[in-house]
Amino acid sequence: MSDLDPFDDPVPRGVALSLEEAFRVLEAIEDARLALRERGAAPGLQDELATVIRMLHGKLGLDEGGVQ
């Protein structure tokens, strides 16, 4: 990826998902983090997944207890 050309990034800046698809993605990431935690594996990756989960919860209007 070139620092000079932002269009050189293969990851799109915006991705549109249906609400059902977004919840499936969130659930899969939560399951992956739980599996890593149960095995005591990859603590750095667990932290990164937790950050992504928090971000997705916020984007979906959720908090740890449910809908805001």
N, C-alpha and C positions, 0 to 999 in steps of 0.2 A: 504494500500500500504506500502510495506517495503522500508525503505530508503536504505537498503543494496542490494536489488535485483531490478534493473531497469526493469526487465521483468515482474515484479509483477503488473505493471501499466496496467489497462484495456483499456486505450486509446492508440491506435496505434501511433507511432511516425510519420509515414508518411501515408497519405491517397491519393489515386489516383482518381481523378475525371475527367470526360470529361470537356471541356471548357463550354459546355452548362449546365452541372450539377453545376459547380463552380459558374456560373452566377446566377443560380436559388438559390443556397445557399446564395450568397451575397445579392440577392434581398430580400429573406425572412428575413435575419438579419436586413437589412435596414428598412424593413416594420415594424418589431418588435420594433426597436428603435424609429421609428417615432410614432408608437402607444403609446409607453410609454411616449414619450415627450409630445404628445398632451394631455395626461391625467395628466401630471405632476407627474408621478409615478416613483418610483425606480431610483432615480438619480444615485446611484452607479452602477446599472445594465446598465443604459444608457451609462455611461462612459466606462464600460467594453465592451459593444457592439460597441461603437465608436472605441475603440482600435482594436477590431477584424476586423471591417470594413476597417480601415486604413491598417492593415496587409494584408488582402485579396486583397485590391486594389493594394498594392505594389507587391504582388506575381503574380497578373494577369497583371501587367504592366500598370496599370491605375493610373491616378491622379484624383483630384477632377473635372478636366475639360474634361476628356476623356482619350483616349489612349495616352501614352507617345511617 
